[in-house]
């Protein structure tokens, strides 16, 4: 039995724009011609009857008949007696439009762009076993719509885990499960806006997407500089802001930790100004030089809202984070969730709780921490050998370091030349609100293979020499 190859009107993916000023039959001719040339409609494909297609496109039958007749005259279609209209492929050579060859972009050999862990190291087996345990043991009622604040089990487990590993002071009721740091920050900013805030201080340099989240929530981000000790609190005093977003554990991109004196000064600012601190506990899981310093939240839970996520440990594909806010903000935050704000999937929340409670996540962190230390050591050795004139900062923690280049470096040209050589890296200037005070690179080593590091740094050094000389 021969299969009916008739294309339905809905499968044509055609749309007529009545406001374009072009006749509709000409639009239809062009759309059908392009579909035949591209091979979307194979030789012998039967098109819908003119009456059917006109009905689906909401146009007159004359538009379809005129288009079919024109394409038949050009040799793209053939009208069969009693058999409708079919495609003729390939079209006549005279109608072929020569393709201009486009050079493919250079192949990426080494990717030093920051922001991701080693996704190839995602613990698939560990995750799968936790999923199996969860599916076997999860009561039916847990498959209902979840609580606005998140699954109680995960909230309890997170409260215990964060108290043990980060010194966070909270209980199950204080944990709000969200889809990551950006999501949690957005919720906090919306609450601030409802309370009359108009701005929030942010670190400069910093993640541009966090400033974008602040703007989307209706607040103005006010840039406060970062130096070797972290956020400059004296500069914060000179702003009218009554809230600040800070990453004290490992600032991105500078890679510095907030010094003890600055931590004390920041909390004093919050108390004296009656302000709030939003703590992004960025990269706190990966500390290499000593035991991690406890979270700011543990020093003043009434002034500090704590934000965390698994995006830098398991990966951003597991869209689970947490927000631990001062008690007075919790009702307003839950009210936002009650308005339809998305909550991470219940099953994934329970799986994460299983990984934490069973100790599997801790074991995974120890294993990956060892791997990242090896990459960091290889990276630092390669930088000393290939770029001895550059200065490195931010090696104590995290999955990136900052490379401060000599003043004669052309940051933008270097990055472009490195890309031509197959190496990706981020410019330090991309993270400043204004002009970067020094040329530099932000080099991520989370997702790069250890065997690629020396080759990649050698290419960056070559790009530096090439662009530096060309600027002389």
C-alpha positions in Angstrom: 0.0 0.0 0.0 1.4 3.4 -1.0 1.6 5.9 1.9 -0.1 9.3 1.5 2.6 11.9 1.3 0.3 14.9 1.4 1.6 17.7 3.6 -1.0 19.2 5.8 -1.3 22.9 5.9 -0.3 23.0 9.6 3.0 21.2 8.7 4.0 23.8 6.1 5.0 26.2 8.9 3.9 29.2 6.8 2.5 32.5 7.9 1.3 35.4 5.8 2.0 38.9 7.1 -0.8 41.2 6.1 1.0 44.3 7.4 4.2 43.8 5.4 3.0 45.6 2.2 3.9 42.6 0.0 1.1 40.8 -1.8 0.1 37.6 0.0 0.4 35.4 -3.1 4.0 36.7 -3.5 4.7 35.9 0.2 3.4 32.3 -0.3 5.4 31.8 -3.4 8.6 32.8 -1.6 7.9 30.6 1.4 7.1 27.5 -0.7 10.1 28.2 -3.0 12.5 28.4 0.0 11.0 25.2 1.5 11.6 23.3 -1.8 15.1 24.6 -2.3 16.1 23.7 1.2 14.9 20.2 0.8 12.1 20.4 3.5 9.6 19.2 0.8 11.0 16.1 -0.9 10.5 15.2 -4.5 6.9 13.9 -5.0 5.5 15.4 -1.9 1.8 16.3 -2.4 0.8 19.8 -1.3 -2.7 20.5 0.2 -5.5 21.3 -2.1 -5.8 25.1 -2.7 -9.1 25.3 -0.8 -7.7 23.5 2.2 -4.5 25.6 2.4 -6.5 28.8 1.9 -8.7 27.9 4.8 -5.7 27.1 7.1 -3.8 30.3 6.1 -7.0 32.3 6.4 -6.7 33.8 2.9 -8.6 33.7 -0.3 -8.3 30.6 -2.5 -7.0 32.9 -5.3 -3.8 33.5 -3.3 -3.0 29.8 -3.1 -4.0 29.1 -6.8 -1.8 32.0 -8.0 1.2 30.8 -5.9 0.8 27.2 -7.2 0.6 28.4 -10.8 3.6 30.6 -10.6 5.8 27.8 -9.0 4.5 25.3 -11.6 5.6 27.7 -14.3 9.1 28.0 -12.6 9.3 24.2 -12.5 9.1 23.7 -8.8 5.6 22.1 -8.8 3.7 19.9 -11.2 -0.1 19.7 -11.4 -1.3 16.1 -11.9 -4.6 15.4 -13.5 -6.9 14.3 -10.7 -3.9 14.0 -8.4 -3.3 17.4 -7.0 -0.1 19.4 -6.9 3.3 17.8 -6.2 6.8 19.0 -5.6 9.5 18.5 -8.3 13.0 18.3 -6.8 15.7 19.3 -7.4 14.6 22.7 -9.0 15.9 23.9 -12.3 19.6 24.8 -12.3 18.7 28.3 -13.5 16.9 28.9 -10.2 19.8 27.8 -8.1 21.3 30.5 -6.0 25.1 30.0 -5.6 26.1 29.5 -2.0 29.0 31.7 -0.8 31.3 29.5 1.3 31.6 30.8 4.9 34.8 30.0 6.8 33.9 28.0 10.0 34.8 29.6 13.3 38.1 28.4 14.8 37.8 25.1 16.7 37.8 25.5 20.4 40.7 23.5 21.8 40.9 24.8 25.3 38.1 26.5 27.2 39.1 28.6 30.1 35.9 30.6 30.4 34.7 30.7 34.0 31.4 29.9 35.7 31.1 26.1 35.3 32.4 23.1 37.2 33.5 19.9 35.5 30.2 18.8 34.0 31.8 15.5 32.8 32.4 14.6 36.4 28.7 14.8 37.3 28.1 11.8 39.6 25.7 10.0 37.3 25.8 6.7 39.2 25.4 8.4 42.6 22.5 10.5 41.3 20.8 7.4 39.7 21.0 5.4 42.9 19.5 8.3 44.9 16.7 8.6 42.3 16.0 4.9 42.6 15.9 5.1 46.4 13.6 8.1 46.2 11.2 6.5 43.7 10.9 3.4 45.8 10.4 5.1 49.1 8.5 8.3 48.3 4.9 8.2 49.6 2.2 9.0 47.0 1.1 12.2 48.7 4.7 13.6 48.2 4.0 13.6 44.4 1.4 16.3 44.9 2.1 20.0 44.5 5.0 20.8 46.8 5.0 23.3 49.7 5.7 26.9 48.7 8.9 26.9 50.7 10.1 23.6 49.3 10.0 20.0 50.4 10.2 19.8 54.2 12.8 17.0 54.1 15.2 19.0 52.0 14.7 22.1 54.1 15.6 20.2 57.3 18.6 18.5 55.7 19.9 21.8 54.3 19.5 23.5 57.7 21.6 20.8 59.3 24.1 20.6 56.5 24.7 24.4 56.4 25.0 24.6 60.1 27.7 21.9 60.1 29.7 23.1 57.0 29.1 26.9 56.9 28.1 27.9 60.4 24.6 29.1 59.2 22.1 29.6 62.0 18.6 28.5 61.0 16.1 25.7 61.2 13.8 24.0 58.7 11.3 26.9 58.8 14.0 29.4 57.8 15.0 27.6 54.6 13.3 28.6 51.3 14.1 26.4 48.4 14.6 28.3 45.1 16.0 27.7 41.6 19.4 29.2 42.3 21.1 32.4 43.5 19.8 34.6 40.8 16.2 33.4 41.6 16.7 33.9 45.3 18.1 37.4 44.8 15.2 38.3 42.6 12.8 37.3 45.3 14.7 39.4 47.9 14.8 42.4 45.6 11.0 42.2 45.0 10.4 42.2 48.7 12.7 45.2 49.1 10.9 47.1 46.3 7.6 46.5 48.0 9.1 48.0 51.2 10.1 51.2 49.5 13.7 50.4 48.6 14.9 51.9 45.3 18.4 50.6 45.1 20.9 47.9 46.3 24.7 48.1 46.4 26.6 45.5 44.4 30.2 44.6 44.0 32.3 46.2 41.2 33.6 44.1 39.5 30.9 41.4 39.7 28.6 39.1 37.8 26.7 41.2 35.2 23.7 38.8 35.4 23.2 39.6 39.1 22.9 43.4 38.3 20.5 42.5 35.6 18.4 40.5 38.0 18.4 43.5 40.3 17.1 45.7 37.5 14.5 43.2 36.4 13.1 43.3 40.0 12.7 47.1 39.8 15.8 48.2 41.8 18.9 50.2 40.7 22.3 48.5 41.3 24.8 50.9 42.9 28.4 49.9 42.2 30.8 49.6 45.1 34.5 48.9 44.5 36.3 45.7 45.5 40.0 45.7 46.5 42.4 43.1 47.9 40.3 42.8 51.1 37.0 42.5 49.3 34.1 45.0 49.3 35.2 48.5 50.3 32.9 49.2 53.2 34.0 52.9 53.4 32.7 53.4 49.9 29.4 51.6 50.8 28.8 54.2 53.5 28.9 56.9 50.8 25.9 55.4 49.0 22.3 55.8 50.1 21.7 52.0 49.8 20.2 50.1 52.7 21.0 46.7 51.2 24.1 45.2 49.7 24.9 42.0 47.7 28.3 40.6 48.6 30.2 37.4 48.1 32.6 37.2 51.1 33.8 33.6 50.6 35.3 34.1 47.1 34.5 37.2 45.2 33.9 36.9 41.5 35.9 37.8 39.5 38.6 39.2 41.8 38.9 35.9 43.7 39.5 37.7 47.0 37.9 36.8 50.3 36.3 39.5 52.6 38.9 40.2 55.3 38.0 39.8 59.0 38.1 43.6 59.5 35.9 44.2 56.5 33.4 41.5 57.7 33.1 43.2 61.0 32.8 46.6 59.3 30.1 45.4 57.0 28.0 44.0 59.8 28.5 47.2 61.7 27.2 49.2 58.7 24.2 46.9 58.5 23.3 47.5 62.2 23.9 51.3 62.2 22.1 51.9 58.9 19.3 49.5 59.7 20.3 47.7 56.4 20.4 44.2 55.0 23.3 42.1 53.7 22.6 39.6 50.9 25.4 37.0 51.2 26.1 35.1 48.0 28.2 32.2 49.4 29.9 31.8 46.0 32.5 28.9 45.7 32.5 28.3 49.5 32.6 24.6 49.0 36.0 24.7 47.3 38.6 26.2 49.7 42.2 25.0 49.3 44.5 26.9 51.6 42.6 26.4 54.9 39.3 25.6 56.5 36.5 27.8 55.1 35.6 30.9 57.0 32.0 30.6 58.3 29.2 32.4 56.7 28.4 36.0 57.6 24.8 34.9 58.3 26.0 32.9 61.3 27.3 36.2 62.9 24.0 38.1 62.5 21.0 36.2 61.2 18.7 39.2 61.6 20.7 41.3 59.2 22.0 38.8 56.7 20.1 36.8 54.0 22.1 33.8 52.9 22.0 32.5 49.3 23.5 29.2 48.0 23.2 26.7 45.2 24.5 23.4 43.8 25.4 25.0 40.4 29.1 25.0 41.2 29.2 21.6 42.7 26.8 19.3 40.8 26.1 21.7 37.9 23.6 24.3 36.8 21.4 21.6 35.3 20.3 20.8 38.8 18.3 24.0 39.3 18.2 24.0 43.1 19.3 26.7 45.5 18.3 28.0 48.9 17.6 31.3 50.5 17.8 31.8 54.3 16.3 35.2 55.1 15.9 37.1 58.3 12.7 36.1 60.1 10.9 39.4 59.3 11.2 38.9 55.5 9.9 35.3 55.4 6.1 36.0 55.2 6.6 38.4 52.3 8.9 35.9 50.5 6.3 33.1 50.9 3.6 35.4 49.6 5.6 35.8 46.4 5.7 32.0 46.1 2.0 31.8 46.6 1.5 34.0 43.5 2.8 31.2 41.3 6.6 31.6 41.6 8.2 28.3 40.4 9.5 25.8 42.9 12.1 23.2 41.9 10.7 19.8 41.1 9.8 17.7 44.2 11.6 14.6 43.0 14.9 16.5 42.5 14.5 18.1 45.9 14.1 14.7 47.6 17.0 13.3 45.6 19.3 16.2 46.7 18.2 15.6 50.3 19.2 11.9 50.0 22.6 12.8 48.6 23.3 15.2 51.5 21.9 13.0 54.3 23.6 9.9 53.1 27.0 11.6 52.9 27.3 11.0 49.2 27.5 14.7 48.4 30.4 15.2 50.9 32.3 12.3 49.4 31.8 13.8 45.9 33.0 17.2 47.0 36.2 15.7 48.5 36.9 13.9 45.3 36.3 16.9 43.0 38.2 19.2 45.4 41.2 17.0 45.0 40.9 17.1 41.2 40.5 20.9 41.1 43.6 21.4 43.3 45.6 19.4 40.8 44.3 21.5 37.9 45.0 24.7 39.9 48.6 23.6 40.6 49.2 22.7 37.0 47.7 26.1 35.9 49.8 28.1 38.3 53.0 26.3 37.1 52.1 27.0 33.5 51.5 30.6 34.2 54.8 31.0 35.9 56.6 29.4 33.0 54.7 31.1 30.1 53.6 34.5 31.5 56.1 35.4 34.2 55.2 39.1 34.0 51.6 38.6 35.0 50.3 38.5 38.5 47.9 35.9 39.8 45.2 36.3 42.5 42.3 34.3 43.8 44.1 30.9 44.1 42.8 30.1 47.6 39.4 28.9 46.6 36.9 28.4 43.8 37.1 27.3 40.2 38.8 30.4 38.7 41.7 32.7 39.2 42.3 36.2 38.0 45.4 37.0 35.9 46.5 40.6 36.0 48.5 41.4 32.9 51.3 43.9 32.3 50.1 47.4 31.4 51.2 47.0 27.8 48.6 44.2 27.3 45.7 44.9 24.9 43.0 42.8 26.7 40.4 42.8 23.9 43.0 42.0 21.2 44.6 39.3 23.3 41.2 37.5 23.7 40.4 37.8 20.0 43.8 36.4 19.1 43.5 33.6 21.6 40.2 32.7 20.1 41.8 32.5 16.7 44.3 30.0 18.3 41.4 28.0 19.7 41.5 29.1 23.3 38.6 30.8 25.2 39.1 33.1 28.2 37.2 36.0 29.7 38.4 39.5 29.9 38.5 41.1 33.4 37.1 44.3 31.9 33.8 42.4 31.1 32.9 42.4 34.7 33.5 46.1 35.6 30.7 48.7 35.3 33.3 51.1 33.9 36.8 50.8 32.7 39.0 48.1 34.3 41.9 49.6 36.2 44.2 47.0 34.8 44.1 44.6 31.8 43.5 41.0 32.9 41.9 37.6 32.2 39.5 35.6 34.3 40.6 31.9 33.9 38.3 29.2 34.8 39.7 25.7 35.4 36.6 23.8 36.4 35.8 22.4 33.0 39.2 22.2 31.3 41.0 18.9 31.2 44.3 18.9 33.1 46.3 17.7 30.1 45.1 20.8 28.1 46.2 23.4 30.6 49.8 23.9 29.6 48.9 24.0 25.9 46.2 26.6 26.6 48.4 28.9 28.7 51.1 28.7 26.1 48.6 29.8 23.5 47.5 32.7 25.7 51.1 33.7 26.2 51.6 33.7 22.4 48.5 35.8 22.0 49.8 38.3 24.5 53.1 38.6 22.8 51.5 39.0 19.4 49.0 41.7 20.5 51.5 43.5 22.7 54.0 43.8 19.9 51.3 45.0 17.4 50.4 47.8 19.8 54.0 49.1 20.1 
